[in-house]
Amino acid sequence: MMMRRSLLLFIPVLYFFLLLAISWFLDFNGLYGQDAHEYLRQSQVLVQRFLGEMHPTAGPGEAELAGGYPLTGALLQLTGVAPVLAMQLVSWLAAVVSLFLFEALLRLLSPGTHAQSRWVYCLLGLGLAPYFVRAGLTAMSDALGLAVLLAALFFGLRCLEQVRKRDLVGFAVFSALAITTRYALVVLLFLPGLALLLELWRMRRFWGLGIFLLVGLLAFLPLWWLKAGAPASPLEHSLLQDWSVLNLFKKTFSQASGTVSYTVPNLVYLLFPVMHPGFCLVLPGLFLLFKKTDVHLYAKRLLALSLLVFLLFLGGLSHQNMRYLLPAYALVLLLVFPAWDRFFAYGMYFFRRLTYALVGIALVCQLAFGLVVFKPVLARNKMEREMFRALKTALHPGEVLYAFDMDIALKTYLPEVEFRNLFLQRYDTFPAGSYMLFNAPALREQWAGKAPMLNWENANAHFKLLEIQELAGGWSLYLIIGPK
């Protein structure tokens, strides 16, 4: 029995090498889209700050993105790991730690269950969930945010269930780290934190209350240091400016980042953790075996209420992003695990072949939809690198390139080129001999009336543009000849 348990504990280690093998096989460096490259840039700036070197002044990205993930990547870079590899390595390790902590939470919330049932559930439900795999492969904060969230919940819920006051320190530290990594996690951790404070007050453990608050504040010091000099505070985040309960019923939003129309309103989007193939398509089947007594523990009821509050918060945002739903999905899995254990225990005893068949179907679904989910990520990564190879021969060091969307990615690969962002400001003039990278058909609808399209229209109307190269994804490189 002990040997079997040891082998099961080896699963997360194998998972690390699985992520490594996938990245190597696909030649994927974890970078895609603006956020991943901005995280990388921030980590490199932090390394410069650690070494006491000159570094750029804080930009808009410092206000929009939490600093925990680039800080972790920067610490790895200080050990000699290459910057891009360091950022991806953080995600690989965070995914592995998430599996360990997820299994530990299952043991805490569902004591007496079999290790084999827990680990099969961990791997099938979480480890192979397409958006979790994507989080583990990409240079983004999703995997790290989930890992520190699960750590905070483990210490907090164990403190409530087993009255282990030492766990207060663990909850305070990891809650601060979770919020420092992803701001929105404060919504998920608010109720557990409040429950612990009320419990300390009820027991008149005022010294414990003081230590709890002090440790939490001290753990926030890295955030204060990271955001020193940022142009805005986290409370001024662009997504919070348009928050409204009415957004639950909308699917089209107009904001600073343009006009975007989604397929379904936010209210339906909030159901995706239990019905979207990007998580686990067969998950709704477990609700057929779910009982009210499965959430009899106080910790589980607290978890369920925290999940509802978090989903309400996401529903009020004027934005839909499947990445934001990953923490909610993990909590759903924790709550419905008793139904899975019931299926697994009875199925393996009475209907072994049928159970194997159903697990096999779920496995095939996870793998198939994993390919579908990861395909656009890989395509974006390849497009960025193809564009870099094309522009490397077309542009010389010091030349000016006006661009939007792709400019943050290209800064990673072409640091010697001077990029001027078409979103951050309006330009009245464009110097002769400079270049512009643009994709009007792709950007026209979302950015109509906004700075990117207004700058493009101004350049077209008043300056001679010579298209010198067609690039991947419908993008074109233009040489600005001069005024018309």
Sequence and secondary structure as in RCSB ss.txt:
>XXXX:A:sequence
MMMRRSLLLFIPVLYFFLLLAISWFLDFNGLYGQDAHEYLRQSQVLVQRFLGEMHPTAGPGEAELAGGYPLTGAL
LQLTGVAPVLAMQLVSWLAAVVSLFLFEALLRLLSPGTHAQSRWVYCLLGLGLAPYFVRAGLTAMSDALGLAVLL
AALFFGLRCLEQVRKRDLVGFAVFSALAITTRYALVVLLFLPGLALLLELWRMRRFWGLGIFLLVGLLAFLPLWW
LKAGAPASPLEHSLLQDWSVLNLFKKTFSQASGTVSYTVPNLVYLLFPVMHPGFCLVLPGLFLLFKKTDVHLYAK
RLLALSLLVFLLFLGGLSHQNMRYLLPAYALVLLLVFPAWDRFFAYGMYFFRRLTYALVGIALVCQLAFGLVVFK
PVLARNKMEREMFRALKTALHPGEVLYAFDMDIALKTYLPEVEFRNLFLQRYDTFPAGSYMLFNAPALREQWAGK
APMLNWENANAHFKLLEIQELAGGWSLYLIIGPK
>XXXX:A:secstr
 HHHHHHHHTHHHHHHHHHHHHHHHHT  S  HHHHHHHHHHHHHHHHHHTT       HHHHHS SHHHHHHHH
HHTTT  HHHHHHHHHHHHHHHHHHHHHHHHHHHSTT  HHHHHHHIIIIIIT HHHHHHHHSSSSHHHHHHHHH
HHHHHHHHHHHH  TTHHHHHHHHHHHHHHH TTHHHHHHHHHHHHHHHHHHTT HHHHHHHHHHHHHHTHHHHH
HTTT SS GGG HHHHT  GGGGG SEEEETTEEEE SS HHHHTTGGGT TTT TTGGGGGGG  GGGG SHHH
HHHHHHHHHHHHHHHTSS   GGGGHHHHHHHHHHHHHHHHHHHHHHHHH HHHHHHHHHHHHHHHHHHHHHHHH
HHHHHHHHHHHHHHHHHHH  TT EEEESSSHHHHHHH TTSEEEETTTS  S   TT EEEE HHHHTTTTTTS
HHHHHHHHHHHHEEEEEEEE GGG EEEEEEEE 
